[in-house]
Amino acid sequence: MNNATHIVAFTGHRTYDGKANELLRATIGELYNKGARHFRVGMAQGFDLAAGEAVVALMHSKKDIILEACIPWPEFNIRFDTASRDRYREVLAHATIVRYAADKYQPAIFHLRNDMLVEGAHTLVAWWDGGKSGTCYTVKRARKLGLIIKNLYPENQLSIAFSN
């Protein structure tokens, strides 16, 4: 794995409750040990922010990490609850790169952000329960682009094959 070009993206449900945080941190550490240094986070509540926090935690001991925040539009977090808004700000404060899908909300904004996450990436770490959602869209897009997909959700998915 070439650490200069290997990009890891994250996608998952907003309802993520932190059950896999230990596995998430271990997966990020494993990818780092294999050479990954560039990590992309979509900055949504739930799994995205948990992934961002896990990358930030690793950044404290590994100074060569690039954290890229891929945000739908600048006021995206305005409807977040206070705790999520604080988490968002903390992750954003550590971002090396900040990119917006658009200047303001538009109907296809989440697809644009999700495309930003996977285009040019090599690995997608997901928390996907197999249901139709933005996470489903992102996983299917990643699969079409040939990314390695690591789904941390505890139940097997019948609708998509995941790489180990």
Rosetta blueprint (number, residue, H / E / L):
1 M L
2 N L
3 N L
4 A L
5 T L
6 H L
7 I E
8 V E
9 A E
10 F E
11 T E
12 G E
13 H L
14 R L
15 T L
16 Y L
17 D L
18 G L
19 K L
20 A L
21 N H
22 E H
23 L H
24 L H
25 R H
26 A H
27 T H
28 I H
29 G H
30 E H
31 L H
32 Y H
33 N H
34 K L
35 G L
36 A L
37 R L
38 H E
39 F E
40 R E
41 V E
42 G L
43 M L
44 A L
45 Q L
46 G L
47 F H
48 D H
49 L H
50 A H
51 A H
52 G H
53 E H
54 A H
55 V H
56 V H
57 A H
58 L H
59 M H
60 H L
61 S L
62 K L
63 K L
64 D L
65 I L
66 I E
67 L E
68 E E
69 A E
70 C E
71 I E
72 P L
73 W L
74 P L
75 E L
76 F H
77 N H
78 I H
79 R H
80 F L
81 D L
82 T H
83 A H
84 S H
85 R H
86 D H
87 R H
88 Y H
89 R H
90 E H
91 V H
92 L H
93 A H
94 H H
95 A L
96 T L
97 I E
98 V E
99 R E
100 Y E
101 A L
102 A L
103 D L
104 K L
105 Y L
106 Q L
107 P L
108 A L
109 I H
110 F H
111 H H
112 L H
113 R H
114 N H
115 D H
116 M H
117 L H
118 V H
119 E L
120 G L
121 A L
122 H L
123 T E
124 L E
125 V E
126 A E
127 W E
128 W L
129 D L
130 G L
131 G L
132 K L
133 S L
134 G H
135 T H
136 C H
137 Y H
138 T H
139 V H
140 K H
141 R H
142 A H
143 R H
144 K H
145 L H
146 G L
147 L L
148 I E
149 I E
150 K E
151 N E
152 L L
153 Y L
154 P L
155 E L
156 N L
157 Q L
158 L L
159 S L
160 I L
161 A L
162 F L
163 S L
164 N L
